[in-house]
Amino acid sequence: MANLPSGCRIIDFSTRGDERGSLVALEGGAEVPFDIRRVYTIFGTREGVARGFHAHHALNQLAVAVAGSCDVILDDGQRRERVRLERPDQGLTLPPMIWHEMENFSPDCVLMVLAEDVYDEADYIRSYDDFLRLAEEAQA
């Protein structure tokens, strides 16, 4: 796995199962490193379409490809790394002040994102230039 930007990490979840199939249970404060207040899914993404293109001031999230696969580009203002999500038993933490973009969605991709808070437009940083300025200020 690539050397991920600050605060980002891959989490391998425990899988339980038998001849009937497998199960992954995610609990806030346990497998998920925060309490979960919001869950959303991204699916039906057309070929060639990219998503994301933002960072958050304060929100922590965890992304899981519960079906299919996609790439997540992570940027902390100093370096960019690409991570392939393709397993329902593995998640990627998306901490505050990490610019993220998602692309190369497989036709069957279902990306589930767990968030520690409800939607708040004021928490979004949607301009990459603003993000770079804020990231530089935070590292000074």
DSSP file (Angstrom, degrees, kcal/mol; ACC not computed):
  #  RESIDUE AA STRUCTURE BP1 BP2  ACC     N-H-->O    O-->H-N    N-H-->O    O-->H-N    TCO  KAPPA ALPHA  PHI   PSI    X-CA   Y-CA   Z-CA
    1    1 A M              0   0    0      0, 0.0    82,-0.1     0, 0.0     3,-0.1   0.000 360.0 360.0 360.0 141.9    0.0    0.0    0.0
    2    2 A A        -     0   0    0     80,-0.3     2,-1.0     1,-0.1    79,-0.1  -0.141 360.0 -91.8 -61.5 160.6    1.2    3.5   -0.8
    3    3 A N        -     0   0    0      1,-0.0    -1,-0.1     0, 0.0     0, 0.0  -0.690  55.3-143.4 -75.0 103.5    2.5    5.8    1.9
    4    4 A L        -     0   0    0     -2,-1.0     3,-0.2     4,-0.1    76,-0.0  -0.320  16.6 -95.6 -76.8 151.3   -0.9    7.6    2.6
    5    5 A P    >   -     0   0    0      0, 0.0     3,-2.1     0, 0.0    -1,-0.1  -0.160  66.6 -60.0 -58.5 160.1   -1.3   11.2    3.4
    6    6 A S  T 3  S+     0   0    0      1,-0.3     3,-0.1     3,-0.0     0, 0.0  -0.104 122.9   6.5 -47.7 127.0   -1.4   12.2    7.1
    7    7 A G  T 3  S+     0   0    0      1,-0.3     2,-0.3    -3,-0.2    -1,-0.3   0.214  99.3 116.7  85.5 -15.0   -4.4   10.7    9.0
    8    8 A C    <   +     0   0    0     -3,-2.1     2,-0.3    86,-0.1    -1,-0.3  -0.667  36.6 159.0 -86.0 139.7   -5.5    8.4    6.1
    9    9 A R        -     0   0    0     -2,-0.3    84,-2.6    84,-0.3     2,-0.5  -0.993  40.2-117.4-156.3 156.7   -5.3    4.7    6.6
   10   10 A I  E     -A   92   0A   0     -2,-0.3     2,-0.5    82,-0.2    82,-0.2  -0.815  27.8-159.2 -93.0 133.1   -6.7    1.4    5.4
   11   11 A I  E     -A   91   0A   0     80,-3.0    80,-2.7    -2,-0.5     2,-0.6  -0.968   6.2-148.9-115.8 125.0   -8.6   -0.6    7.9
   12   12 A D  E     -A   90   0A   0     -2,-0.5    78,-0.2    78,-0.2     2,-0.2  -0.832  18.7-147.8 -91.3 124.9   -9.2   -4.3    7.4
   13   13 A F        -     0   0    0     76,-2.9     2,-0.2    -2,-0.6    13,-0.1  -0.615  20.2-103.9 -92.2 150.9  -12.5   -5.4    8.9
   14   14 A S        -     0   0    0     -2,-0.2    11,-0.5    11,-0.2     2,-0.5  -0.537  34.5-152.1 -70.5 136.7  -13.2   -8.8   10.5
   15   15 A T        -     0   0    0     -2,-0.2     2,-0.4     9,-0.1     9,-0.2  -0.947   9.8-168.8-113.4 131.5  -15.2  -11.1    8.2
   16   16 A R  E     +E   23   0B   0      7,-2.8     7,-2.9    -2,-0.5     2,-0.3  -0.904  26.6 120.3-114.9 147.5  -17.4  -13.8    9.6
   17   17 A G  E     -E   22   0B   0     -2,-0.4     5,-0.2     5,-0.3     2,-0.2  -0.987  31.9-161.2 176.4 175.9  -19.0  -16.4    7.5
   18   18 A D  E >   -E   21   0B   0      3,-2.0     3,-1.6    -2,-0.3    -2,-0.0  -0.715  65.5 -48.4-153.0-157.4  -19.5  -20.0    6.6
   19   19 A E  T 3  S+     0   0    0      1,-0.3     3,-0.1    -2,-0.2    -2,-0.0   0.673 130.3  61.5 -63.6 -15.6  -20.8  -22.0    3.6
   20   20 A R  T 3  S-     0   0    0      1,-0.3     2,-0.3     0, 0.0    -1,-0.3   0.692 118.4 -89.1 -83.3 -19.1  -23.8  -19.6    3.4
   21   21 A G  E <   -E   18   0B   0     -3,-1.6    -3,-2.0     2,-0.0    -1,-0.3  -0.923  47.3 -62.7 141.1-167.5  -21.6  -16.5    2.8
   22   22 A S  E     -E   17   0B   0     -2,-0.3     2,-0.3    -5,-0.2    -5,-0.3  -0.804  30.2-162.6-123.1 159.8  -19.8  -13.7    4.6
   23   23 A L  E     -E   16   0B   0     -7,-2.9    -7,-2.8    -2,-0.3     2,-0.5  -0.998   4.6-166.2-143.5 135.9  -20.7  -10.8    6.8
   24   24 A V        -     0   0    0     -2,-0.3     2,-0.5    -9,-0.2    -9,-0.1  -0.994  11.7-161.3-120.7 123.9  -18.8   -7.7    7.9
   25   25 A A        -     0   0    0    -11,-0.5     2,-0.5    -2,-0.5   -11,-0.2  -0.908   2.8-163.8-107.1 131.2  -20.2   -5.7   10.8
   26   26 A L        -     0   0    0     -2,-0.5     2,-0.4     5,-0.1    -2,-0.0  -0.963   7.6-177.2-118.1 123.3  -19.2   -2.1   11.3
   27   27 A E    > > -     0   0    0     -2,-0.5     5,-2.0     8,-0.0     3,-1.9  -0.968  30.8-113.1-121.9 133.9  -19.8   -0.4   14.6
   28   28 A G  B 3 5S+f   32   0C   0     -2,-0.4     7,-0.3     1,-0.3     3,-0.1  -0.397 104.3  18.8 -62.0 135.8  -19.0    3.2   15.4
   29   29 A G  T 3 5S+     0   0    0      3,-2.0    -1,-0.3     5,-1.0     6,-0.1   0.352 127.6  55.4  83.1  -6.2  -16.2    3.6   18.0
   30   30 A A  T < 5S-     0   0    0     -3,-1.9    -1,-0.2     2,-0.4    -2,-0.1   0.465 126.4  -0.3-117.2 -97.4  -15.0    0.0   17.2
   31   31 A E  T   5S+     0   0    0     -4,-0.3    -3,-0.2    -3,-0.1    -5,-0.1   0.869 134.5  58.0 -63.7 -35.8  -14.2   -1.0   13.6
   32   32 A V  B   <S-f   28   0C   0     -5,-2.0    -3,-2.0     2,-0.1    -2,-0.4  -0.863  89.2-138.4 -94.8 125.1  -15.1    2.6   12.6
   33   33 A P  S    S+     0   0    0      0, 0.0     2,-0.3     0, 0.0    -5,-0.1   0.168  80.1  35.9 -78.1  23.8  -12.9    5.0   14.6
   34   34 A F  S    S-     0   0    0     -2,-0.2    -5,-1.0    -7,-0.1    -4,-0.2  -0.969  96.4 -83.2-158.6 165.0  -15.7    7.5   15.3
   35   35 A D        -     0   0    0     -2,-0.3     2,-0.5    -7,-0.3    -8,-0.0  -0.570  48.1-124.5 -73.4 140.1  -19.5    7.5   16.1
   36   36 A I        +     0   0    0     -2,-0.2    80,-0.2     1,-0.1     3,-0.1  -0.763  41.2 158.8 -93.9 124.6  -21.5    7.2   12.9
   37   37 A R        +     0   0    0     78,-2.8     2,-0.3    -2,-0.5    79,-0.2   0.514  67.8  27.9-116.2 -13.0  -24.1   10.0   12.3
   38   38 A R  E     -B  115   0A   0     77,-1.7    77,-3.1    80,-0.1     2,-0.4  -0.992  55.5-171.8-152.6 140.6  -24.6    9.7    8.5
   39   39 A V  E     +B  114   0A   0     -2,-0.3     2,-0.3    75,-0.2    75,-0.2  -1.000  14.1 168.3-131.4 132.6  -24.3    7.0    5.9
   40   40 A Y  E     -B  113   0A   0     73,-2.2    73,-3.2    -2,-0.4     2,-0.4  -0.976  18.7-145.9-140.5 159.2  -24.5    7.5    2.1
   41   41 A T  E     -B  112   0A   0     -2,-0.3     2,-0.5    71,-0.2    71,-0.2  -0.944   2.3-153.4-125.3 146.1  -23.8    5.5   -1.0
   42   42 A I  E     +B  111   0A   0     69,-2.5    69,-2.7    -2,-0.4     2,-0.3  -0.982  35.6 144.6-114.7 124.0  -22.5    6.4   -4.4
   43   43 A F  E     +B  110   0A   0     -2,-0.5    67,-0.2    67,-0.2     3,-0.1  -0.955  42.5  46.3-152.8 167.6  -23.6    4.1   -7.2
   44   44 A G        +     0   0    0     65,-0.6     2,-0.4    -2,-0.3    -1,-0.1   0.752  67.7 169.3  67.9  23.6  -24.6    4.1  -10.8
   45   45 A T        -     0   0    0     64,-0.3    -1,-0.2    61,-0.2    64,-0.2  -0.552  32.6-123.8 -73.8 126.0  -21.6    6.3  -11.7
   46   46 A R    >   -     0   0    0     -2,-0.4     3,-2.0     1,-0.1    59,-0.2  -0.290  35.4 -83.5 -70.0 153.5  -21.2    6.5  -15.4
   47   47 A E  T 3  S+     0   0    0      1,-0.3    -1,-0.1    57,-0.1     3,-0.1  -0.281 115.4  17.5 -55.8 135.3  -17.9    5.5  -17.1
   48   48 A G  T 3  S+     0   0    0      1,-0.3     2,-0.4    57,-0.2    -1,-0.3   0.380  93.6 127.6  83.9  -4.0  -15.4    8.3  -17.1
   49   49 A V    <   -     0   0    0     -3,-2.0    56,-0.4    56,-0.1     2,-0.3  -0.705  41.3-161.2 -89.2 135.7  -17.2   10.3  -14.4
   50   50 A A        -     0   0    0     -2,-0.4    53,-0.2    53,-0.1     2,-0.2  -0.852   7.3-166.1-112.2 152.7  -15.2   11.4  -11.3
   51   51 A R  E     +G  102   0D   0     51,-2.9    51,-2.3    -2,-0.3     2,-0.8  -0.713  49.3  39.6-127.9 176.2  -16.7   12.5   -8.0
   52   52 A G  E     +G  101   0D   0     49,-0.2    49,-0.3    -2,-0.2     3,-0.1  -0.742  41.4 168.6  90.6-110.1  -15.6   14.3   -4.8
   53   53 A F  E     +     0   0D   0     47,-1.3     2,-0.3    -2,-0.8    48,-0.2   0.928  53.8  84.4  58.6  49.9  -13.3   17.2   -5.5
   54   54 A H  E     -G  100   0D   0     46,-1.3    46,-2.5    44,-0.1     2,-0.3  -0.978  57.5-148.2-162.5 169.9  -13.5   18.6   -2.0
   55   55 A A  E     -J  125   0E   0     70,-1.7    70,-2.7    -2,-0.3     2,-0.4  -0.835  21.5-124.5-133.0 173.9  -12.1   18.4    1.5
   56   56 A H  E     -J  124   0E   0     39,-0.3    41,-3.2    -2,-0.3    68,-0.2  -0.951   4.2-143.6-123.6 145.1  -13.7   19.0    4.9
   57   57 A H  S    S-     0   0    0     66,-2.6    -1,-0.1    -2,-0.4    67,-0.1   0.917  96.7  -7.5 -67.2 -44.3  -12.7   21.3    7.7
   58   58 A A  S    S+     0   0    0     65,-0.2     2,-0.2    38,-0.1    -1,-0.1   0.565  97.9 115.5-132.6 -15.3  -13.7   19.0   10.5
   59   59 A L        -     0   0    0     64,-0.2     2,-0.4    36,-0.1    -3,-0.2  -0.433  43.7-156.3 -76.8 133.6  -15.5   15.9    9.2
   60   60 A N        +     0   0    0     -2,-0.2    56,-2.1    35,-0.2     2,-0.3  -0.873  20.3 175.8 -99.3 139.0  -14.1   12.4    9.5
   61   61 A Q  E     -CD  94 115A   0     33,-1.6    33,-3.1    -2,-0.4     2,-0.4  -0.921  23.5-149.6-138.7 164.1  -15.4    9.7    7.1
   62   62 A L  E     -CD  93 114A   0     52,-2.1    52,-2.8    -2,-0.3     2,-0.4  -0.985  14.8-155.8-136.8 124.6  -14.7    6.1    6.2
   63   63 A A  E     +CD  92 113A   0     29,-2.7    29,-2.3    -2,-0.4     2,-0.4  -0.852  12.1 179.7-106.9 136.7  -15.2    4.8    2.6
   64   64 A V  E     - D   0 112A   0     48,-2.8    48,-3.2    -2,-0.4     2,-1.3  -0.994  26.9-140.9-136.5 126.6  -15.9    1.2    1.7
   65   65 A A  E     + D   0 111A   0     22,-0.5    46,-0.2    25,-0.5    25,-0.1  -0.739  23.9 178.6 -83.0  95.8  -16.4   -0.3   -1.7
   66   66 A V  E    S+     0   0A   0     44,-1.6     2,-0.3    -2,-1.3    -1,-0.2   0.701  72.5  12.8 -76.0 -17.6  -19.2   -2.7   -0.7
   67   67 A A  E    S- D   0 110A   0     43,-1.2    43,-2.3    -3,-0.1    -1,-0.2  -0.975 121.5  -8.0-150.2 148.7  -19.4   -3.8   -4.4
   68   68 A G  S    S-     0   0    0     -2,-0.3     2,-0.3    41,-0.3    41,-0.1  -0.250  82.6 -86.9  66.4-151.2  -17.2   -3.3   -7.4
   69   69 A S        +     0   0    0     17,-0.1    37,-2.7    35,-0.1     2,-0.3  -0.983  34.4 174.3-156.0 160.8  -14.2   -0.9   -7.2
   70   70 A C  E     -H   85   0D   0     15,-2.0    15,-3.0    -2,-0.3     2,-0.4  -0.964  30.4-112.2-161.0 164.4  -13.0    2.6   -7.6
   71   71 A D  E     -HI  84 103D   0     32,-3.2    32,-2.3    -2,-0.3     2,-0.5  -0.830  21.6-157.9-100.9 142.3   -9.9    4.7   -7.1
   72   72 A V  E     -HI  83 102D   0     11,-3.0    11,-2.6    -2,-0.4     2,-0.5  -0.989   5.6-153.0-119.6 124.5   -9.6    7.4   -4.4
   73   73 A I  E     -HI  82 101D   0     28,-3.3    28,-1.7    -2,-0.5     2,-0.4  -0.867  13.0-162.4 -97.6 125.7   -7.1   10.1   -4.8
   74   74 A L  E     -HI  81 100D   0      7,-3.2     7,-2.5    -2,-0.5     2,-0.4  -0.902   9.8-180.0-113.2 136.0   -5.9   11.6   -1.5
   75   75 A D  E     -HI  80  99D   0     24,-1.9    24,-2.6    -2,-0.4     5,-0.2  -0.981  18.1-179.3-141.6 122.4   -4.1   14.9   -1.2
   76   76 A D        -     0   0    0      3,-1.6     4,-0.1    -2,-0.4    -1,-0.1   0.272  65.0 -93.9-103.0  10.4   -2.9   16.6    2.0
   77   77 A G  S    S+     0   0    0      2,-0.4     3,-0.1    22,-0.1    21,-0.1   0.213 121.6  55.2  97.2 -14.2   -1.5   19.7    0.2
   78   78 A Q  S    S+     0   0    0      1,-0.4     2,-0.3    57,-0.0    -3,-0.0   0.642 114.6  10.8-118.9 -31.1    2.0   18.3   -0.1
   79   79 A R        -     0   0    0      2,-0.0    -3,-1.6     0, 0.0    -1,-0.4  -0.991  58.8-140.8-149.7 157.5    1.5   15.0   -1.9
   80   80 A R  E     -H   75   0D   0     -2,-0.3     2,-0.4    -5,-0.2    -5,-0.2  -0.957  18.4-177.4-119.8 136.7   -1.1   13.0   -3.7
   81   81 A E  E     -H   74   0D   0     -7,-2.5    -7,-3.2    -2,-0.4     2,-0.5  -0.981  17.4-139.9-132.9 146.6   -1.6    9.2   -3.4
   82   82 A R  E     -H   73   0D   0     -2,-0.4     2,-0.4    -9,-0.2   -80,-0.3  -0.901  16.8-171.4-107.6 133.1   -4.0    6.9   -5.2
   83   83 A V  E     -H   72   0D   0    -11,-2.6   -11,-3.0    -2,-0.5     2,-0.6  -0.985  15.4-142.2-124.3 134.0   -5.8    4.1   -3.4
   84   84 A R  E     -H   71   0D   0     -2,-0.4     2,-0.6   -13,-0.2   -13,-0.2  -0.861  12.0-160.8 -95.7 120.7   -7.9    1.3   -5.0
   85   85 A L  E     +H   70   0D   0    -15,-3.0   -15,-2.0    -2,-0.6   -21,-0.1  -0.907  35.9 135.6-100.2 124.0  -10.9    0.3   -3.0
   86   86 A E        +     0   0    0     -2,-0.6   -18,-0.1   -17,-0.2    -1,-0.1   0.251  46.1  78.8-153.1  12.8  -12.2   -3.1   -4.1
   87   87 A R    >   -     0   0    0      3,-0.2     3,-1.2   -20,-0.1   -22,-0.5  -0.994  59.0-149.1-133.1 132.4  -13.0   -5.1   -1.0
   88   88 A P  T 3  S+     0   0    0      0, 0.0   -22,-0.1     0, 0.0    -1,-0.1   0.576 100.0  60.1 -73.9  -6.6  -16.1   -4.9    1.2
   89   89 A D  T 3  S+     0   0    0    -24,-0.1   -76,-2.9   -74,-0.0     2,-0.3   0.076  98.7  68.6-105.2  23.2  -13.9   -6.0    4.2
   90   90 A Q  E <   -A   12   0A   0     -3,-1.2   -25,-0.5   -78,-0.2     2,-0.3  -0.998  60.2-170.1-143.9 137.0  -11.6   -3.0    3.9
   91   91 A G  E     -A   11   0A   0    -80,-2.7   -80,-3.0    -2,-0.3     2,-0.5  -0.878  14.9-140.8-127.1 159.7  -12.2    0.7    4.5
   92   92 A L  E     -AC  10  63A   0    -29,-2.3   -29,-2.7    -2,-0.3     2,-0.3  -0.980  19.5-134.9-120.7 122.3  -10.3    4.0    3.9
   93   93 A T  E     - C   0  62A   0    -84,-2.6   -84,-0.3    -2,-0.5   -31,-0.3  -0.573  13.3-165.1 -76.2 139.1  -10.3    6.7    6.5
   94   94 A L  E     - C   0  61A   0    -33,-3.1   -33,-1.6    -2,-0.3   -86,-0.1  -0.846  16.2-172.4-122.5  89.6  -10.9   10.2    5.1
   95   95 A P    >   -     0   0    0      0, 0.0     3,-0.7     0, 0.0   -39,-0.3  -0.198  36.5 -71.1 -77.5 173.0   -9.9   12.7    7.9
   96   96 A P  T 3  S+     0   0    0      0, 0.0   -39,-0.2     0, 0.0   -38,-0.1  -0.227 115.5  27.4 -58.6 154.1  -10.4   16.4    7.9
   97   97 A M  T 3  S+     0   0    0    -41,-3.2     2,-0.5     1,-0.2   -40,-0.1   0.795  86.3 123.7  60.9  34.3   -8.2   18.5    5.5
   98   98 A I    <   -     0   0    0     -3,-0.7     2,-0.3   -42,-0.2   -22,-0.2  -0.974  56.1-141.6-120.1 114.6   -7.7   15.7    3.0
   99   99 A W  E     - I   0  75D   0    -24,-2.6   -24,-1.9    -2,-0.5     2,-0.4  -0.573  27.9-169.9 -70.0 132.5   -8.7   16.7   -0.6
  100  100 A H  E     +GI  54  74D   0    -46,-2.5   -47,-1.3    -2,-0.3   -46,-1.3  -0.987  18.9 179.8-136.3 143.3  -10.3   13.6   -2.1
  101  101 A E  E     -GI  52  73D   0    -28,-1.7   -28,-3.3    -2,-0.4     2,-0.4  -0.984  13.6-152.4-133.4 142.3  -11.4   12.6   -5.6
  102  102 A M  E     +GI  51  72D   0    -51,-2.3   -51,-2.9    -2,-0.3     2,-0.3  -0.964  28.4 146.6-119.8 136.5  -13.0    9.3   -6.7
  103  103 A E  E     + I   0  71D   0    -32,-2.3   -32,-3.2    -2,-0.4   -53,-0.1  -0.902  39.7  57.4-154.1 179.5  -12.7    7.9  -10.2
  104  104 A N        -     0   0    0     -2,-0.3     2,-0.3   -34,-0.2    -1,-0.1   0.902  66.2-175.3  55.3  45.6  -12.4    4.7  -12.3
  105  105 A F        -     0   0    0    -56,-0.4   -35,-0.2   -59,-0.2   -57,-0.2  -0.536  22.3-129.4 -70.1 131.3  -15.7    3.4  -10.9
  106  106 A S    >   -     0   0    0    -37,-2.7     3,-2.1    -2,-0.3   -61,-0.2  -0.479  29.1-107.3 -72.0 156.1  -16.5   -0.1  -12.1
  107  107 A P  T 3  S+     0   0    0      0, 0.0   -63,-0.3     0, 0.0    -1,-0.1   0.798 121.0  44.5 -57.0 -28.5  -20.0   -0.4  -13.5
  108  108 A D  T 3  S+     0   0    0    -65,-0.1     2,-0.1   -64,-0.1    -3,-0.0   0.264  84.2 138.4 -98.8  11.2  -21.1   -2.3  -10.4
  109  109 A C    <   -     0   0    0     -3,-2.1   -65,-0.6   -40,-0.2     2,-0.4  -0.347  27.3-179.5 -66.4 131.4  -19.4   -0.1   -7.8
  110  110 A V  E     -BD  43  67A   0    -43,-2.3   -44,-1.6   -67,-0.2   -43,-1.2  -0.953   9.4-166.4-125.3 109.7  -21.3    0.8   -4.7
  111  111 A L  E     -BD  42  65A   0    -69,-2.7   -69,-2.5    -2,-0.4     2,-0.4  -0.877   3.4-162.2-100.5 115.6  -19.2    3.1   -2.5
  112  112 A M  E     -BD  41  64A   0    -48,-3.2   -48,-2.8    -2,-0.7     2,-0.5  -0.831   3.7-164.8 -98.4 133.5  -20.6    3.4    1.0
  113  113 A V  E     -BD  40  63A   0    -73,-3.2   -73,-2.2    -2,-0.4     2,-0.5  -0.980   5.2-159.6-122.4 127.0  -19.4    6.3    3.1
  114  114 A L  E     -BD  39  62A   0    -52,-2.8   -52,-2.1    -2,-0.5     2,-0.3  -0.891  14.8-166.8-102.7 131.9  -19.8    6.5    6.9
  115  115 A A  E     -BD  38  61A   0    -77,-3.1   -78,-2.8    -2,-0.5   -77,-1.7  -0.911  26.8-138.4-124.2 148.5  -19.6   10.0    8.4
  116  116 A E  S    S+     0   0    0    -56,-2.1     2,-0.3    -2,-0.3   -81,-0.1   0.531  87.5  27.5 -82.6  -4.9  -19.2   11.2   12.0
  117  117 A D  S    S-     0   0    0    -57,-0.3   -80,-0.1   -79,-0.1     3,-0.1  -0.957  87.9 -91.5-148.6 167.1  -21.7   14.0   11.5
  118  118 A V        -     0   0    0     -2,-0.3   -80,-0.1     1,-0.2    -2,-0.1  -0.248  64.6 -68.2 -73.4 167.0  -24.7   15.1    9.4
  119  119 A Y        +     0   0    0     -4,-0.0     2,-0.3     1,-0.0    -1,-0.2  -0.329  55.0 172.2 -59.8 133.3  -24.4   17.0    6.2
  120  120 A D    >   -     0   0    0     -3,-0.1     3,-2.1     1,-0.1     4,-0.4  -0.835  22.2-161.1-146.5 103.4  -23.2   20.6    6.7
  121  121 A E  G >  S+     0   0    0     -2,-0.3     3,-1.5     1,-0.3    -1,-0.1   0.815  90.5  65.8 -55.8 -32.8  -22.3   22.6    3.6
  122  122 A A  G 3  S+     0   0    0      1,-0.3    -1,-0.3     3,-0.0   -65,-0.0   0.703  94.1  60.5 -65.3 -18.0  -20.2   25.0    5.7
  123  123 A D  G <  S+     0   0    0     -3,-2.1   -66,-2.6   -67,-0.1    -1,-0.3   0.618  87.0  97.6 -82.9 -13.0  -17.8   22.2    6.4
  124  124 A Y  E <   -J   56   0E   0     -3,-1.5     2,-0.6    -4,-0.4   -68,-0.2  -0.527  56.0-160.6 -81.6 141.6  -16.9   21.7    2.7
  125  125 A I  E     +J   55   0E   0    -70,-2.7   -70,-1.7    -2,-0.2    -3,-0.0  -0.962  19.0 169.5-113.9 107.1  -13.9   23.1    1.0
  126  126 A R        +     0   0    0     -2,-0.6     2,-0.5   -72,-0.2    -1,-0.1   0.538  52.2  78.2-101.7  -8.3  -14.8   23.0   -2.7
  127  127 A S     >  -     0   0    0      1,-0.1     4,-2.4   -72,-0.0     5,-0.1  -0.902  64.6-153.7-103.2 124.1  -12.0   25.1   -4.2
  128  128 A Y  H  > S+     0   0    0     -2,-0.5     4,-2.7     1,-0.2     5,-0.2   0.882  97.9  54.1 -63.6 -37.7   -8.7   23.3   -4.5
  129  129 A D  H  > S+     0   0    0      2,-0.2     4,-2.1     1,-0.2    -1,-0.2   0.914 109.3  47.6 -62.6 -42.3   -6.8   26.7   -4.3
  130  130 A D  H  > S+     0   0    0      2,-0.2     4,-2.7     1,-0.2    -2,-0.2   0.910 111.1  52.4 -63.1 -41.5   -8.6   27.5   -1.0
  131  131 A F  H  X S+     0   0    0     -4,-2.4     4,-2.9     1,-0.2     5,-0.2   0.939 108.8  49.1 -59.2 -48.2   -7.7   24.0    0.2
  132  132 A L  H  X S+     0   0    0     -4,-2.7     4,-2.2     1,-0.2    -1,-0.2   0.897 111.7  49.3 -59.8 -41.0   -4.0   24.5   -0.6
  133  133 A R  H  X S+     0   0    0     -4,-2.1     4,-2.2     2,-0.2    -1,-0.2   0.939 113.9  45.4 -63.1 -47.6   -4.0   27.8    1.2
  134  134 A L  H  X S+     0   0    0     -4,-2.7     4,-2.2     1,-0.2    -2,-0.2   0.888 112.5  51.1 -63.8 -40.7   -5.7   26.4    4.3
  135  135 A A  H  X S+     0   0    0     -4,-2.9     4,-1.5     2,-0.2    -1,-0.2   0.899 110.6  48.9 -64.7 -40.5   -3.4   23.3    4.3
  136  136 A E  H  X S+     0   0    0     -4,-2.2     4,-0.8    -5,-0.2    -2,-0.2   0.911 110.9  50.0 -64.8 -42.4   -0.3   25.5    4.1
  137  137 A E  H >< S+     0   0    0     -4,-2.2     3,-0.6     1,-0.2    -2,-0.2   0.889 109.4  52.0 -62.8 -39.4   -1.6   27.7    6.9
  138  138 A A  H 3< S+     0   0    0     -4,-2.2    -1,-0.2     1,-0.2    -2,-0.2   0.804 111.2  47.0 -68.3 -29.2   -2.2   24.6    9.1
  139  139 A Q  H 3<        0   0    0     -4,-1.5    -1,-0.2     1,-0.2    -2,-0.2   0.561 360.0 360.0 -89.5  -8.7    1.3   23.3    8.5
  140  140 A A    <<        0   0    0     -4,-0.8    -1,-0.2    -3,-0.6    -2,-0.1   0.474 360.0 360.0 -77.5 360.0    3.0   26.7    9.3
